[in-house]
């Protein structure tokens, strides 16, 4: 009887260890960004805010890397980053991997191919057409019409001014996440982005202007929080 109880305890302990490994792994995320400042600044601040509501044991451990590359070359850089990080650790390090990049003026074929490569590798492409600033705009208003990226900063400044903030948007601002959440609405941005994305569900990403998939990062956050309930 004693040996049976010991066997049951060992099985239970192994199960708990496996569950802990799964939870720890799924808390380790990688975000690889096209830009070296704007996108990393945004996501790093987002993770800090999100972690405020999570117990220390299960806080997200997110590595954010800005590569200064675009489309297919960026996805190939993700492959190399994962290999390097995997080699340096005893277990596969990342539960989720996100790739953040813009259409900008890059070749449509390469843009669509980069998204296809992400999906094949199990990465989550957080693309924007034309640029991530379109996601920023959605914190204030749902924009169905096409808008060129040269107009994004001007429109953002108008929105901030209407909310009482005398602010001029500039690339690489490490406060942009906080400003957007304080004077705009993250929930509104997510709803707006999803609504627009649904309108483009039958279009190629390169033809889906203006559209963004950044909201999917926060969808994944919600799923992770459900796992911890």
N, C-alpha and C positions, 0 to 999 in steps of 0.2 A: 504494500500500500504506500509506504514511504517513497519507494523508488518511482511509483506511478505519479505521485504528487510532484516529485522533483522533475520528472519528464514533462509534466504539464506546465510547470513554472518556466522551464527552459524554452518550451515552445512559445509561451506567452511573452517571454523576454525577447526572443528573436523577432516575434511579430511586432512588438513595440519598437525595436531597433529599426526594422524595415520601414515602419510607418514614419519614424522620425527622419530617416534618410530621405524618404519621399518628400516629406514636408520641407526639409532643409534644401533639397535640390530644387523644389519648385519655388523656393524663395530666392534663389539665385538666378537673376535675369541679366541678359546682355542687351544693350541698346547700342547699335552702331549707326552713326549719323554721317550723312554726307558732309555737312558743315563742321567746322571745328569749334565754333563758339555758340551761335544762336540756338541750334537744336540741343546740344549738350547742356547749355545753361537752363533751358526750359525744362528738360526732363529731370535734371538733377534736383531742381527746386520742387518739381512735382513729387518726386519720390520722398523728399524730406517732409513735405506736408502730409502725404499719404501715411508715412510711417508713424506720425504722431498718434494715430488711432490704432496702432497694432502693438501687441505685447512684445517686449524686447526679444523674446525667444523666437518670434516668427516674423520680425521685421524684414521687409524686402531688402535684399542685398543686391543692388543693381550696379553693374559696371557700365558706365556710359563712355563711349569712345567716339571722338570726332576724327574722321579719316581724311577729310579734304579730297574725297573722290566722289565720282558720280555713277549712276546707273549700274551697268554690268561690272565695271571695275570695282565698285563699292561692294557688290555681293561677293565677288571673288576674295576681297579683303576680309569679309566676314568669315569665309571658310578658313582662311589662314589664322585669323584671330582665335577661332574656336579650337583649332588644332594646337596652337601654342598654349592656350589656357588649359586645355584638356591634358596636355603633356605635363604641365606643371602641378597638376593636382591628382589625387588618388582616385577620384570619381569624376564622371562626366559633370562638368560644373554648372550647366545652365538648364533650368526648367523651361525657360522661354527665351527666344531670341528675336529681337525686333530690328528692322532695318529702316532707317528714316532717310528719305530722299525726295527731291522735287523734280517735276518735269522741266521747269525753267524753259530754256530754249534748246534743250538737248534733243537729239534725234528720237523720233517717236518709236522707231523699231527697237532701239536700245532700251528705251524706257519700259516698253511692254515686256521685253525680254528679261530685264532685271526683275520685274515682278514675277514672271514665270519661274525664274531661277530661285527666287525666294520660296515660292510655294512648293517647288520640287524638294527643296532642302528642309522644309518644315519651319522656315523663318516666317515671321509675320511682317509683311511690308506695310509700313506706315507712310505711304506716298501721298504727295499733294500735287495737284495740277492747277495752278502753276507752281506755287510755293507755299511753305508752311505758314506764311503770314495770312493766307486765306483762312486757315484754321483759327488764327487769332481773331479775325474779323467776325467769325461765327459766334464768338462770345457775346456779341452785341446784336447781331441781326442775321436773318437767314437770307442769303444772296443767291438767287436762282439764275440771274443773268451772268453772262461771261464778263469777267473783269481781268484786265491785264495786270500783271504783277507790279508794273510801274505805278499803279494807282493804290496799291495796298497801304503804304505808309501814310499817304494823305488821308485815306478813309479812316484808318486807325486813329490818327490824330483828331479827326472830327468826332469820332465816337468818344474818345477820352475827354475831349473838351466839353461835349454835351453832358458828361457825367461830373464835371467840375474839376477835372485834373488838367493842369497846364503842363502838358507832356508832349515831347516830340520823339516819336518812335525812331530807334536806330538799331541796326543790326548789333548783335553781341551783347545786348542789354541783359544782365543777369537778374534783373528784377521783373522781367516781362511776365513770368508766370503769376507772380503775386499781384501785379497790376491788373492782369486780365481777370483773375478770380475776384478781386476786390471791386473793380468798377464794371466788370462784365459778369458773365455767368458761365461756369464750366458745364453745368447741366444743360443750359441753353445751347452751348456749342456742340455738345454731344448729340442732342436731339436734332439740331440743324444739320450737322454733318451726316447723320444717319439718313435723314429725310432726303437730302441731296444725293447721297450715295445710292439710295434706292431708285432715284430717278434715272441713274446712269447704269443700272445693273446689267443692261444688255449692250453697253458700249465698251469699247476698249479703253483702258485707263488713259492712254495717250489722247483719246478723243473726249475724255470726261472733264471738260473745263466749264466751270470752276468746281472742283471737287477735292475732297481730302479723306484719308483713311486714319488720321491720327486718333480719332475717337475710339478706335479698336484697342488702343493701349489701355484706356480706362475701362473698357469692357472686360479686358483680361484682369484688371485690378479687381473688379467686382467679383469675378469668378474665384480669384484667389482668396478674397475675404470670406466668401461662402464656404470655402474649404476649411477655414479656421473656426467656423462657428461651432 
